[in-house]
Amino acid sequence: MNARNNQKHTRLGVEMVRKLSEDGKRIFTIQDARRVASSCGITDSYLLESLHHLSNTGWIVRLKRGLYIIYSSFPGMTPIHEFEIAMALVHPATISHRSAMHFHGMTEQIPQRVYVTTIQPIVASRAVKRRNKNQRSFSREINGILYQFVRIKPDRFFGFKDYWVGEAKVTITDPERTLIDGLITPKYFGDWAEIYSAFESQFSKLDLDKMIAYSLRLDAAVAKRLGWILENIGGVDNSILEKLEGIPIKGYRVLDPTGPRKGHCNKRWKIQENLPGRVIR
């Protein structure tokens, strides 16, 4: 393609992107592009090449096969929030873990990645940078931001709602589910101490009945950890603690599921307090 044709097709491609932006398609599919391409003088046979050229010249960014975002440097474009991008990458999904904790004001620590929970199978691709052996999580980098996807079973996919973030409505775990997740996978929050601190600072705002209901839908170990932490924080009605205490469980569970199996065994909660140093009081 000579320089004149290259300039022509760049101009036509930019016009297509402008129309997509005007239609509110800041994140768009090939089908979205196809609907406006002909009015910009782009033939269907050239569409894919046009999108490839626009990506190479920095007007758009390819998220995955058939899905693109308009780059923030495009005239009239406001930056697309990373949560909005995460919602477009996999469905169904919810922003979760440390990202949700920061969103709800439970920590001042800014997450170094965006955490996303989904029930979708994890499919390997060239964009996947790291996957663990059981393929329950993987990470992907887009525009310098790392997205951490955590896969869970469908029956554990609950406890979220829609929130407005910038110009987009995104799904985020609610405060109660966010902290419950901290009792399951504290490594996605920094460490166990970060979870304990969040429980302390947010205690007066939490719906304890909702938290108990969430824990019962998950497993007994989560309920026992919740009981342990509520007792240690203090100020919780004993009837609530007794409800959690009465949940049957076989054997002891570690307080920090990512830590070693050692430490004092708390008989009331059937919890092995495996935290480094003294147990938080």
C-alpha positions as CSV (number, residue, x, y, z in Angstrom):
1,M,0.0,0.0,0.0
2,N,1.5,3.3,-1.0
3,A,1.7,6.4,1.3
4,R,-1.3,8.1,-0.3
5,N,-3.5,5.0,0.1
6,N,-2.2,4.5,3.6
7,Q,-3.2,8.0,4.6
8,K,-6.6,7.5,3.0
9,H,-7.3,4.3,4.9
10,T,-6.1,5.8,8.1
11,R,-8.5,8.7,7.6
12,L,-11.4,6.4,6.9
13,G,-10.5,4.2,9.9
14,V,-10.3,7.2,12.2
15,E,-13.7,8.4,10.9
16,M,-15.1,4.9,11.8
17,V,-13.6,5.2,15.3
18,R,-15.1,8.7,15.7
19,K,-18.6,7.3,14.8
20,L,-18.2,4.5,17.3
21,S,-17.3,7.0,20.0
22,E,-20.3,9.1,19.2
23,D,-22.5,6.0,19.5
24,G,-21.1,5.4,23.0
25,K,-19.1,2.4,21.8
26,R,-15.9,3.1,23.7
27,I,-15.5,-0.6,23.9
28,F,-16.6,-2.2,20.7
29,T,-16.8,-5.5,18.8
30,I,-16.1,-6.3,15.1
31,Q,-19.9,-6.4,14.7
32,D,-20.2,-2.8,16.1
33,A,-17.4,-1.7,13.7
34,R,-19.1,-3.4,10.7
35,R,-22.3,-1.5,11.3
36,V,-20.6,1.9,10.8
37,A,-17.8,0.9,8.5
38,S,-19.7,1.1,5.2
39,S,-20.8,4.7,5.9
40,C,-17.1,5.6,6.3
41,G,-16.1,4.1,3.0
42,I,-14.6,0.9,4.5
43,T,-15.6,-2.3,2.7
44,D,-16.3,-5.4,4.6
45,S,-13.3,-7.1,3.1
46,Y,-11.0,-4.4,4.3
47,L,-12.5,-4.1,7.8
48,L,-10.1,-6.5,9.6
49,E,-7.1,-4.9,8.0
50,S,-8.4,-1.5,9.0
51,L,-8.8,-2.5,12.6
52,H,-5.3,-4.0,12.5
53,H,-3.9,-0.8,11.1
54,L,-5.7,1.3,13.7
55,S,-4.3,-0.9,16.5
56,N,-0.8,-0.6,15.1
57,T,-1.1,3.2,14.9
58,G,-2.4,3.5,18.5
59,W,-6.0,4.7,17.8
60,I,-7.5,1.5,19.3
61,V,-6.3,-1.3,21.6
62,R,-7.2,-5.0,21.0
63,L,-8.5,-6.5,24.2
64,K,-9.1,-10.0,22.8
65,R,-10.2,-11.5,19.6
66,G,-13.0,-9.4,18.2
67,L,-13.0,-6.9,21.0
68,Y,-11.4,-3.4,21.1
69,I,-11.3,-0.2,23.1
70,I,-10.8,3.3,21.7
71,Y,-7.5,4.6,23.1
72,S,-7.8,7.6,25.5
73,S,-5.7,9.8,23.2
74,F,-8.4,9.8,20.6
75,P,-9.9,13.3,20.3
76,G,-12.9,13.8,22.6
77,M,-12.3,10.5,24.5
78,T,-12.1,10.3,28.3
79,P,-10.0,7.5,29.8
80,I,-11.8,4.2,30.2
81,H,-11.7,3.0,33.8
82,E,-9.9,-0.3,34.2
83,F,-13.1,-1.8,35.9
84,E,-15.0,-1.2,32.7
85,I,-12.3,-3.0,30.7
86,A,-12.4,-5.9,33.1
87,M,-16.2,-6.3,32.7
88,A,-15.7,-6.5,28.9
89,L,-13.0,-9.2,29.1
90,V,-15.1,-11.9,30.6
91,H,-18.8,-12.5,31.4
92,P,-20.2,-12.9,34.0
93,A,-17.7,-11.2,36.2
94,T,-17.4,-9.0,39.2
95,I,-14.7,-6.8,40.5
96,S,-13.5,-8.4,43.7
97,H,-10.8,-8.9,46.4
98,R,-8.4,-6.1,47.0
99,S,-9.9,-4.0,44.1
100,A,-13.3,-4.1,45.8
101,M,-11.7,-3.5,49.2
102,H,-10.1,-0.3,47.9
103,F,-13.3,0.8,46.0
104,H,-15.3,0.5,49.3
105,G,-12.8,2.5,51.2
106,M,-11.6,-0.3,53.4
107,T,-7.9,0.3,52.7
108,E,-5.7,3.1,51.6
109,Q,-3.4,0.7,49.8
110,I,-3.8,1.1,46.1
111,P,-4.0,-2.3,44.4
112,Q,-1.2,-3.1,41.9
113,R,-3.6,-5.1,39.8
114,V,-7.4,-5.3,39.1
115,Y,-9.0,-8.4,40.7
116,V,-11.9,-10.0,38.8
117,T,-13.9,-13.0,39.8
118,T,-15.7,-15.1,37.2
119,I,-17.3,-18.5,36.7
120,Q,-16.0,-18.8,33.2
121,P,-13.5,-21.5,32.3
122,I,-10.0,-20.1,32.0
123,V,-8.8,-20.5,28.4
124,A,-5.1,-20.2,27.6
125,S,-4.1,-17.5,25.1
126,R,-1.1,-15.6,24.0
127,A,-2.2,-12.8,26.3
128,V,-2.1,-15.0,29.4
129,K,1.1,-14.3,31.2
130,R,0.8,-16.5,34.3
131,R,-1.5,-19.4,35.2
132,N,-1.4,-21.6,38.2
133,K,-1.4,-25.4,37.8
134,N,-5.1,-25.9,38.5
135,Q,-6.0,-23.0,36.3
136,R,-8.2,-21.3,38.9
137,S,-6.6,-17.9,38.2
138,F,-4.6,-16.2,35.5
139,S,-3.4,-12.7,34.9
140,R,-3.2,-10.5,31.8
141,E,-1.6,-7.1,31.1
142,I,-3.4,-4.4,29.1
143,N,-2.0,-0.9,28.7
144,G,0.4,-1.5,31.6
145,I,-2.4,-2.6,34.0
146,L,-2.4,-6.2,35.3
147,Y,-5.8,-7.9,35.5
148,Q,-6.0,-10.9,37.8
149,F,-8.9,-13.3,37.1
150,V,-10.1,-15.7,39.7
151,R,-12.4,-18.5,38.8
152,I,-14.9,-19.9,41.3
153,K,-17.7,-22.4,41.1
154,P,-21.1,-21.1,40.0
155,D,-22.8,-21.7,43.3
156,R,-20.2,-19.5,45.0
157,F,-20.9,-16.6,42.6
158,F,-23.0,-14.2,44.7
159,G,-22.8,-11.2,46.9
160,F,-22.3,-8.4,44.4
161,K,-24.2,-5.4,43.0
162,D,-23.8,-2.7,40.3
163,Y,-22.1,0.5,41.1
164,W,-21.3,3.6,38.9
165,V,-17.6,4.1,38.3
166,G,-17.0,7.1,36.1
167,E,-19.2,6.8,33.0
168,A,-19.9,3.0,33.4
169,K,-21.9,0.8,35.6
170,V,-19.8,-2.1,36.8
171,T,-20.4,-5.1,39.0
172,I,-18.5,-5.2,42.3
173,T,-18.7,-7.5,45.4
174,D,-20.5,-5.7,48.2
175,P,-18.6,-4.9,51.4
176,E,-19.7,-8.1,53.2
177,R,-18.8,-10.5,50.4
178,T,-15.5,-8.6,49.9
179,L,-14.4,-9.3,53.5
180,I,-15.8,-12.9,53.4
181,D,-13.5,-13.4,50.4
182,G,-10.6,-12.2,52.5
183,L,-11.2,-15.2,54.8
184,I,-10.9,-17.5,51.8
185,T,-8.0,-16.1,49.8
186,P,-6.2,-13.5,51.9
187,K,-3.3,-13.5,49.4
188,Y,-5.5,-11.5,47.0
189,F,-5.8,-8.8,49.7
190,G,-2.1,-8.4,50.7
191,D,-2.2,-10.6,53.8
192,W,-4.4,-11.8,56.6
193,A,-3.5,-8.7,58.8
194,E,-5.0,-6.5,56.1
195,I,-8.3,-8.4,56.3
196,Y,-8.4,-8.1,60.1
197,S,-7.7,-4.4,60.0
198,A,-10.6,-4.0,57.5
199,F,-13.0,-5.9,59.7
200,E,-12.0,-3.6,62.6
201,S,-12.4,-0.4,60.7
202,Q,-15.7,-1.4,58.9
203,F,-17.3,-3.3,61.7
204,S,-20.0,-0.7,62.6
205,K,-21.1,-0.5,58.9
206,L,-21.3,-4.3,58.2
207,D,-24.5,-6.3,57.9
208,L,-23.6,-9.2,60.1
209,D,-26.7,-11.2,59.2
210,K,-25.7,-10.9,55.6
211,M,-22.2,-12.0,56.4
212,I,-23.4,-15.0,58.3
213,A,-25.7,-16.0,55.4
214,Y,-22.8,-15.6,53.0
215,S,-20.5,-17.8,55.1
216,L,-23.2,-20.5,55.4
217,R,-23.5,-20.6,51.6
218,L,-19.8,-21.2,51.3
219,D,-18.5,-23.7,53.8
220,A,-18.0,-24.3,57.6
221,A,-14.4,-23.2,57.6
222,V,-15.4,-19.7,56.4
223,A,-18.1,-19.6,59.1
224,K,-15.6,-20.6,61.8
225,R,-13.1,-18.0,60.7
226,L,-15.8,-15.4,60.7
227,G,-16.8,-16.4,64.2
228,W,-13.2,-16.2,65.4
229,I,-12.6,-12.7,64.0
230,L,-16.0,-11.3,65.3
231,E,-15.2,-12.6,68.8
232,N,-11.7,-11.0,68.7
233,I,-13.0,-7.7,67.4
234,G,-15.5,-7.6,70.3
235,G,-18.9,-6.0,70.6
236,V,-20.8,-8.7,68.9
237,D,-23.9,-10.1,70.5
238,N,-23.3,-13.6,71.9
239,S,-26.3,-15.0,70.1
240,I,-24.5,-14.3,66.8
241,L,-21.3,-16.0,68.0
242,E,-23.3,-19.0,69.2
243,K,-24.9,-19.4,65.9
244,L,-21.6,-19.6,64.2
245,E,-20.1,-21.8,66.9
246,G,-22.9,-24.3,66.5
247,I,-22.1,-25.0,62.9
248,P,-20.7,-28.6,62.7
249,I,-17.2,-29.1,61.4
250,K,-14.8,-32.0,61.4
251,G,-11.4,-31.3,62.7
252,Y,-9.5,-28.0,62.9
253,R,-9.1,-25.5,60.1
254,V,-6.3,-23.0,59.9
255,L,-7.1,-19.4,60.4
256,D,-5.0,-18.2,57.5
257,P,-5.6,-20.7,54.6
258,T,-2.4,-19.6,53.0
259,G,-0.2,-20.2,56.1
260,P,1.4,-23.3,57.6
261,R,-0.5,-25.8,59.7
262,K,0.9,-24.8,63.1
263,G,-0.1,-22.6,66.1
264,H,-2.5,-22.7,69.0
265,C,-5.7,-24.6,68.5
266,N,-8.8,-22.6,69.5
267,K,-11.3,-25.2,70.8
268,R,-14.4,-22.9,70.5
269,W,-13.9,-22.2,66.8
270,K,-12.0,-25.3,65.8
271,I,-9.5,-22.9,64.4
272,Q,-5.7,-23.3,64.4
273,E,-4.3,-19.8,64.9
274,N,-1.5,-20.1,62.5
275,L,-0.5,-16.4,62.3
276,P,3.1,-15.3,62.7
277,G,4.0,-14.1,66.1
278,R,1.3,-13.4,68.6
279,V,-2.4,-13.8,67.6
280,I,-4.0,-10.4,66.9
281,R,-6.1,-9.3,69.9
